[in-house]
């Protein structure tokens, strides 16, 4: 791990840079070592060797924690950029050898993964048998970080993102529906006006989920106050001002069970309805009047990705595979 020499000067090795980047991310040697599959002594030695090669102190080590030195904070950014470029080089070489082979690291948001992954996995298994699909379920912020740093190759999530350097490949639009307890006055109704959301005890996901933000946007469009949906709360209470409610849910399954228990109502995307409402016989589904509130799901990739043509082909194949689902499939130019 001593690095190489160029023009008489020692150069850091990729192993040293990976070790340092992992420590910079986790600020913990054991967690960093586990993240990159390296033993803790080897990781510590690699970081020490990097400090020797660079001639600077990167970390401030104490008995309780690890901190980045001022130089370490600056060089961590450089190290991540170098590793991302190396990853892009390997990706381009892999793509040049043969399309739809090797690893494809797909990131998926939690409110999409349980409902679309069966279709995605069947498609890859049947049409791209030599593709090593690796799935990572994370919230949007983590997925975007993984994409921009090279940890992930392709994302499946709600758009628009509006992130520079990230290209979107639209797949479909889907409506939201209103899920209620059996005795709710809107249960099972069709043609529900959006304005009805002004007066409902609407349960939302925890902060960090893009579906929460979309639900709040729908409430704003309906003319509803959202003071009850701030930090530490998962429900927008009744009335235009909103009433704080402290019930929280980390996932749609829990959210729907809270509805079944009579704690309120919630919004579900159409692709989630069959899976989530089948868990209880205490639920009804209501449908909004046109135009219903919707969300758009797309692939997202790094602009100019070496495997961009493959991702576009995969998107087109997935659009066709999604047609049996309750969605409006989009074209590549939508």
N, C-alpha and C positions, 0 to 999 in steps of 0.2 A: 504493500500500500504506500510505497514511498514516492509514487508519481513517476513521471518520465522527464527526460531532458530535451529541451529545444533551444538551440543556439547557446548551449552551455548552462541554461537556467532550468531548474527543476519546475515541472508543471504538475498541478494537482491531477489526480486520477478521478475517473467518474465515480468510483466507489467512495472516495473521500467526499466528493460533492454530494452524492446521494445521502451519505451519513449525516453530513452537516445540515442539509436541507430538511431531513427528517427531524433532527433535534430542534432546528429552528421552528418547525411547525408544531411539534408536540411539547417542547420545553421539558422533556422528561426522557432520560436515556432508555429506560425499560420500554416505554410506549413507542419510542422512535425505533428501537431495535426490532420490536414485534412488527411494526408497520412495514418494514422493508426486508423482513426475514433474515436479519443478521443477529448474531449473538451480541449481548451487551458489551462484553470486553472488546470484541472486534470493532464495534461501532465507536466506542470511546477511543480506541487506538487510531481509527481512521480520522476522527475529528482532530485528535492531537497531531497526527501526521500532517493534516491540512494546515493547521496553525503553524507548524514548523516550515512547511513549504512556502506559505504566504508571508511568514514573518510577522503575523499579527495575532492578537488574542481575540478569538471569536466568541468565547463563552465565559461567563462568570459563574463558577461552580460553587455552590454552598451545600451544606449537609441536607437541606430541605428541598431546594429547587435549583433549576438551571435558568439563567438569564442570558440574553444576547448582549454582548458588549456593543458600544456604538458602532465599531467597525463591523461586528457580526451582523447587526441590523442591515447595514448597507450591502454587505457581501451576500447575505441570504437572498436578497432580490436577484443579484447576479447569478448565484448558483442555480436558483430555480429557472431562470431564463435559459441558462446553458443546458440544463437537463431537459427542458421543454424542446429545445432545438435538436438535441440528440434524439429525443423521442420522435420528433417529426422526421428526422433523417431515417430512422429505422422503419417508421410507418411508410415512407415513400418507397424505400427499398422493398418492403414486403408487398406493397401494392403493385410494384413493377414486376414482381415475380409471377403473380397470378391473382386475378380479382377474386374476391369473396373466399379468400383463404386466410389462415392465421387468426389472430385474436381481434375481436371487435368489442371494445369496452363501452357498453350502452348504459347510460344513466337514465333513470326513470323516476318521476315524482310519485309519492305514495298514493295520490288520488287518481292515478292512471294505472300503476303497476298491476294491481289485482285483476283488473277488468280487461286490459289489452294484452298483457303478456301471453296469455294462452294463444291468442291469434299470432302474435309476433313469433313465439317459439315454434308453433306449427309451421309457419311460413319458412323460417330459417331451416328447420329440420328437413322439410320436404324439398325446398328449392336450392338451399345453399348448404349442403351437408358437410362441406369442408370448412365452413366458417365456425370459428371458436367464439361463440357469443358469450360474453361475460356481463352479467347484469348487476348494476349497483343502484339500489333504491335510496334516494336522498331528497331533501327539500331543494327547492330551486337554487338558493344561494350556493349551497354546496356543490350542486351539479355544475353551475356556471364556473365556479372556481376550478373544479376538476377539468372542465373543458379547456379553459384558458391556460391552465398550467400543464396540460398534456396528460393528466391522469386518466381522463375519459376521452373517448373518440367521438361519440354521438349521443345526443340527448333526446328524450321523448318527454315532452312537457307542454304546459300551456303557454301560449304566446298572445300578444307580442312581448318581446323581451326588451328591444331597444338597446342592445348591448353592442358597442362597436367591435368589429372583428368577428361577430357571430352571425352566420347566415341561417335563415329559417326555411324549412321545406314543409309547407302546410300539408296536413293530412285530412282533417275533417273538422266540422263544427258540430257541436251537440247542445241540445237544450238542457236547461235546468228544470227540475220538477220539484214540487213541494211535497215533502213527506210529513204526515201528521198522525197523531193517535186516532184510534177508531172513532172516538166521540167528537172529533173536531169539526167545526162547522164547514171547513173547506175540504174535508177529507173526501177524496175520490171525485172532486168536481173538475170540470173542464172549463176553459175560457176564464180562468182566474185573472183578474186585472193585477198588474204589478202594484198598483196602489194599495192592495190588500196587505202588502208587506209592511206598511206603515204601522199597523196595529198588532202585529204578531210577535210572540215571544220566540225569536229566531235564534236557535242554537248554532254556534259557529265552531270551527276548529281552532286549535291553539295558534298563536302567532307563529309566523314562519312558513305556514302553508299558503301557497298562492290561492288555493280555493277559498280560504278565508277572505283574502283581499278581494277576490271576484265577487263573493257574496256581499261584502260591504259596498262595493261599487254598484251592485244591483239595487241595494237599499237606497243609496244616494240618488240613483236615477228615479226611484219611485217617490222621491221627495221625503225620505225618512231621515230623522236625526240618528246619529250613531254613537251618542255619548256612552251607551252601555257596552260598546265593543272595544274598549280601550285595553291597555295592558293589564293582564291578569284576569281578563273576562273573556268568555266565549259566547256570550249571548247579547244580541241587540234587543233590548226590552221594548215593551209596548209604548206607543205614543211617539210624537214627533221629536221629543227630546231624548227618548231612550231611557231605560231603567237598567242600571248596572246589575248583572247577574253573574255570579262567580263560578258557575258550572263550567268545567273545561273538558275538552276531549282531544286526544292526540291523533285519533284516526276516525274514519267514517263509520267503521263498525260500532265503535263506542257511541258515536254521535247518534246513530240510528237507534241504538238500544235506549238511550236517554229519551228519545222521542217516544218510543214504545212505552216507556215508563211514565209518560205524561208530563215531562218537564218542559216541553215546548215543541216547536216544529223545526225543520231544517230544509236546506236546499241540497239536492243531489244531482250530479250530472247523469244523463240518461244511461250511460254505459255502466253505471254503478248500481242502478235500481234493482235489477234482477238478483244480483248477488246479495246485496245488503238487506233488501226488504224480505227476502225468503227466510231470514233468520227468525222472524217473529210474525205471528198472526194478529198482532195488535197495531198494525200500520195500514194506512191508506195513502195512495199517491194521487196528487192533484196536478193538473196541467194548466199552464199559463196561456192566456190569450196571445195570439200572434201580434207583434213579433215577440216570441218568448225570449227570456234572457238566455244567453248562450256563452259557451267558451270555445276557443279554438285550440286544437292540439296539433303539434308539429314536431318534426325532427329539427334539431339545431346542431350545427357543426361549425368548426372554425372556418371562416372565410378563406377560400383558397386551399382547403385541406387536400392533401395528396390523393386521398381516396374519395374526393367529392363526387366523382362520376358514379362510383359504387353506391354511395349514400343516396344519390338521386334515383338510381335504379331500384334500390331497396324501398325508398319512399313510394315509388310508383307501384311496386308489387304489393306493398302493404295497403295502399289505398284500395286496390282491388279486393284484397282479403278482408277488408273491413266492411264491405258493402252489406253483408247480412246483419250488421249491428245497427242499432237505432241512432244513426249519425248521418250527417250530410257530407259525403265524401267530396273533397276539393280537388281541383286541378293544380298542377305545379305553379301556375301563374296567379292563383287566387291569393 
